[in-house]
Amino acid sequence: MILEATDITKSYGDLTILNGVNLSIKQKEIVSIVGSSGAGKTTLLQILGTLDSPSSGNLKINNTNPFELSSDGLSKFRNKEIGFIFQFHQLLPEFTAYENVMLPGLIRGDSKKEAKERAIMLLEKIGLKDRINHKPSELSGGEQQRAAVCRALFNQPKIIFGDEPSGNLDTKNSQELHELFFQLREEFNQTFVIVTHNKDLAKMADRTLTMMDGKFIR
């Protein structure tokens, strides 16, 4: 298993957000998580992605419990093993597409030349060959999100988490983005866990898990 979460809980004072969540993800799986607002989906995704810590429970990603690492160790682990795609692309407006994509490599310590070459390769692979020198404001919404996918892929993470990745896109761009996830799964053996309200994406996934009141329901 790439990811194993056991009895994950999260509370803020008397307010319980997650109520004993269990989840196992295999390599190359595409898993969608659905549920109404307030069900705990985003909180769970933030914990699985190590952006937040659980109140109790255990998490292993690639056989490592990230919450047992030092702060510096956790940052390095997150940079190496985990990719993120957000609803709003989170690209830095002052940088071009390839400069945004290469940032994880520069953080890892890659040379600028190596990082640029890989960024351009990824952008070309997903159809943005002619847009590599454009800044986010010069890209369409779909192009921005594709660049964000390339950034998430850059360090060849074990797993990519998506938080409503198509939530800000029109139907055509949403469909193209969803198809891209499956293309990347085949080409890079990539694993995806995606929180979504998009019923079409949920249906395409290998598994769809429904959250209610802080846990999965059958």
BELJO-V670589 format. One record per residue. N is the residue number from 0. RES is the residue in one small letter. PSI is psi in whole degrees, -180 to 180 (NA if undefined). OMEGA is omega in radians with two decimals (NA if undefined). Layout:
n=N res=RES psi=PSI omega=OMEGA
n=N res=RES psi=PSI omega=OMEGA
This chain:
n=0 res=m psi=137 omega=3.05
n=1 res=i psi=-38 omega=-3.11
n=2 res=l psi=136 omega=3.03
n=3 res=e psi=118 omega=3.09
n=4 res=a psi=131 omega=-3.06
n=5 res=t psi=122 omega=3.04
n=6 res=d psi=46 omega=-3.13
n=7 res=i psi=124 omega=3.04
n=8 res=t psi=156 omega=3.05
n=9 res=k psi=124 omega=3.13
n=10 res=s psi=148 omega=2.99
n=11 res=y psi=100 omega=-3.04
n=12 res=g psi=-124 omega=-3.14
n=13 res=d psi=-3 omega=-3.09
n=14 res=l psi=116 omega=3.12
n=15 res=t psi=122 omega=-3.14
n=16 res=i psi=-45 omega=3.11
n=17 res=l psi=137 omega=-2.96
n=18 res=n psi=63 omega=3.09
n=19 res=g psi=62 omega=-3.10
n=20 res=v psi=133 omega=3.06
n=21 res=n psi=135 omega=-3.08
n=22 res=l psi=132 omega=3.02
n=23 res=s psi=135 omega=-3.12
n=24 res=i psi=129 omega=3.10
n=25 res=k psi=157 omega=3.08
n=26 res=q psi=138 omega=3.10
n=27 res=k psi=4 omega=3.06
n=28 res=e psi=147 omega=2.94
n=29 res=i psi=111 omega=-3.05
n=30 res=v psi=129 omega=3.07
n=31 res=s psi=144 omega=3.09
n=32 res=i psi=122 omega=-3.10
n=33 res=v psi=169 omega=3.14
n=34 res=g psi=164 omega=-3.11
n=35 res=s psi=164 omega=3.07
n=36 res=s psi=137 omega=-3.14
n=37 res=g psi=1 omega=-3.12
n=38 res=a psi=-19 omega=3.13
n=39 res=g psi=7 omega=-3.05
n=40 res=k psi=-52 omega=-3.08
n=41 res=t psi=-38 omega=3.09
n=42 res=t psi=-44 omega=3.11
n=43 res=l psi=-45 omega=-3.12
n=44 res=l psi=-40 omega=3.13
n=45 res=q psi=-36 omega=3.11
n=46 res=i psi=-46 omega=3.11
n=47 res=l psi=-35 omega=3.13
n=48 res=g psi=6 omega=3.08
n=49 res=t psi=17 omega=3.07
n=50 res=l psi=-17 omega=3.08
n=51 res=d psi=161 omega=-3.12
n=52 res=s psi=150 omega=-3.14
n=53 res=p psi=158 omega=3.00
n=54 res=s psi=-35 omega=3.05
n=55 res=s psi=167 omega=-3.13
n=56 res=g psi=175 omega=-3.08
n=57 res=n psi=145 omega=3.09
n=58 res=l psi=132 omega=3.02
n=59 res=k psi=130 omega=3.04
n=60 res=i psi=120 omega=-3.08
n=61 res=n psi=43 omega=3.08
n=62 res=n psi=17 omega=3.10
n=63 res=t psi=135 omega=2.98
n=64 res=n psi=105 omega=-3.04
n=65 res=p psi=-25 omega=-3.08
n=66 res=f psi=-4 omega=3.03
n=67 res=e psi=-4 omega=-3.13
n=68 res=l psi=159 omega=3.01
n=69 res=s psi=168 omega=3.13
n=70 res=s psi=-44 omega=3.12
n=71 res=d psi=-40 omega=3.13
n=72 res=g psi=-38 omega=3.12
n=73 res=l psi=-42 omega=3.12
n=74 res=s psi=-43 omega=3.13
n=75 res=k psi=-40 omega=3.12
n=76 res=f psi=-46 omega=-3.13
n=77 res=r psi=-42 omega=-3.14
n=78 res=n psi=-37 omega=-3.06
n=79 res=k psi=-42 omega=-2.91
n=80 res=e psi=-16 omega=-2.97
n=81 res=i psi=138 omega=3.00
n=82 res=g psi=153 omega=-3.13
n=83 res=f psi=139 omega=2.97
n=84 res=i psi=123 omega=-3.06
n=85 res=f psi=167 omega=3.12
n=86 res=q psi=-44 omega=3.07
n=87 res=f psi=125 omega=-2.85
n=88 res=h psi=-25 omega=3.12
n=89 res=q psi=30 omega=3.04
n=90 res=l psi=146 omega=3.13
n=91 res=l psi=123 omega=-2.96
n=92 res=p psi=-24 omega=-3.08
n=93 res=e psi=-8 omega=-3.10
n=94 res=f psi=152 omega=3.05
n=95 res=t psi=174 omega=3.13
n=96 res=a psi=-49 omega=-3.09
n=97 res=y psi=-32 omega=3.11
n=98 res=e psi=-38 omega=3.07
n=99 res=n psi=-44 omega=-3.08
n=100 res=v psi=-34 omega=-3.06
n=101 res=m psi=-7 omega=-3.06
n=102 res=l psi=-45 omega=3.12
n=103 res=p psi=-34 omega=3.11
n=104 res=g psi=-40 omega=3.11
n=105 res=l psi=-39 omega=3.09
n=106 res=i psi=-37 omega=3.13
n=107 res=r psi=-24 omega=-3.14
n=108 res=g psi=10 omega=3.08
n=109 res=d psi=154 omega=3.02
n=110 res=s psi=155 omega=-3.13
n=111 res=k psi=-37 omega=-3.14
n=112 res=k psi=-47 omega=3.14
n=113 res=e psi=-45 omega=-3.10
n=114 res=a psi=-41 omega=3.14
n=115 res=k psi=-43 omega=-3.12
n=116 res=e psi=-43 omega=-3.13
n=117 res=r psi=-40 omega=3.12
n=118 res=a psi=-46 omega=-3.14
n=119 res=i psi=-40 omega=3.12
n=120 res=m psi=-45 omega=-3.13
n=121 res=l psi=-43 omega=-3.14
n=122 res=l psi=-39 omega=3.10
n=123 res=e psi=-38 omega=-3.09
n=124 res=k psi=-31 omega=-3.11
n=125 res=i psi=18 omega=2.96
n=126 res=g psi=19 omega=3.14
n=127 res=l psi=29 omega=-3.10
n=128 res=k psi=-39 omega=-3.07
n=129 res=d psi=6 omega=-3.06
n=130 res=r psi=9 omega=-3.00
n=131 res=i psi=-28 omega=-3.10
n=132 res=n psi=8 omega=3.13
n=133 res=h psi=143 omega=3.05
n=134 res=k psi=160 omega=-3.08
n=135 res=p psi=-38 omega=-3.11
n=136 res=s psi=-16 omega=-3.14
n=137 res=e psi=4 omega=-3.14
n=138 res=l psi=151 omega=3.04
n=139 res=s psi=169 omega=3.13
n=140 res=g psi=-43 omega=3.12
n=141 res=g psi=-40 omega=3.12
n=142 res=e psi=-40 omega=3.10
n=143 res=q psi=-44 omega=-3.10
n=144 res=q psi=-32 omega=3.06
n=145 res=r psi=-39 omega=3.07
n=146 res=a psi=-39 omega=3.10
n=147 res=a psi=-35 omega=3.06
n=148 res=v psi=-44 omega=3.10
n=149 res=c psi=-42 omega=3.10
n=150 res=r psi=-42 omega=3.12
n=151 res=a psi=-33 omega=-3.11
n=152 res=l psi=-17 omega=-2.84
n=153 res=f psi=-49 omega=-3.06
n=154 res=n psi=17 omega=-3.14
n=155 res=q psi=58 omega=-3.08
n=156 res=p psi=158 omega=3.10
n=157 res=k psi=-29 omega=-3.07
n=158 res=i psi=143 omega=3.09
n=159 res=i psi=130 omega=3.10
n=160 res=f psi=133 omega=3.11
n=161 res=g psi=127 omega=3.10
n=162 res=d psi=97 omega=-3.10
n=163 res=e psi=52 omega=-3.02
n=164 res=p psi=-25 omega=3.12
n=165 res=s psi=10 omega=-3.05
n=166 res=g psi=-19 omega=-3.10
n=167 res=n psi=13 omega=-3.06
n=168 res=l psi=156 omega=3.05
n=169 res=d psi=177 omega=-3.02
n=170 res=t psi=-45 omega=-3.10
n=171 res=k psi=-49 omega=-3.11
n=172 res=n psi=-33 omega=3.07
n=173 res=s psi=-47 omega=-3.13
n=174 res=q psi=-44 omega=3.14
n=175 res=e psi=-39 omega=3.13
n=176 res=l psi=-43 omega=3.14
n=177 res=h psi=-43 omega=3.11
n=178 res=e psi=-33 omega=3.11
n=179 res=l psi=-39 omega=3.12
n=180 res=f psi=-42 omega=-3.12
n=181 res=f psi=-34 omega=3.05
n=182 res=q psi=-44 omega=-3.12
n=183 res=l psi=-32 omega=3.08
n=184 res=r psi=-44 omega=-3.12
n=185 res=e psi=-38 omega=-3.04
n=186 res=e psi=-36 omega=-3.05
n=187 res=f psi=10 omega=-3.06
n=188 res=n psi=38 omega=-3.00
n=189 res=q psi=144 omega=3.11
n=190 res=t psi=136 omega=-3.13
n=191 res=f psi=138 omega=2.93
n=192 res=v psi=119 omega=-2.96
n=193 res=i psi=121 omega=2.97
n=194 res=v psi=127 omega=-3.06
n=195 res=t psi=152 omega=2.93
n=196 res=h psi=-1 omega=-3.08
n=197 res=n psi=111 omega=-3.05
n=198 res=k psi=-33 omega=-3.14
n=199 res=d psi=-44 omega=3.11
n=200 res=l psi=-42 omega=3.14
n=201 res=a psi=-40 omega=-3.14
n=202 res=k psi=-33 omega=-3.11
n=203 res=m psi=-26 omega=-3.04
n=204 res=a psi=158 omega=3.07
n=205 res=d psi=-38 omega=3.10
n=206 res=r psi=144 omega=3.02
n=207 res=t psi=122 omega=-3.14
n=208 res=l psi=134 omega=-3.10
n=209 res=t psi=127 omega=3.10
n=210 res=m psi=142 omega=3.02
n=211 res=m psi=131 omega=3.10
n=212 res=d psi=41 omega=3.00
n=213 res=g psi=16 omega=3.07
n=214 res=k psi=166 omega=3.11
n=215 res=f psi=143 omega=3.08
n=216 res=i psi=156 omega=-3.13
n=217 res=r psi=NA omega=NA
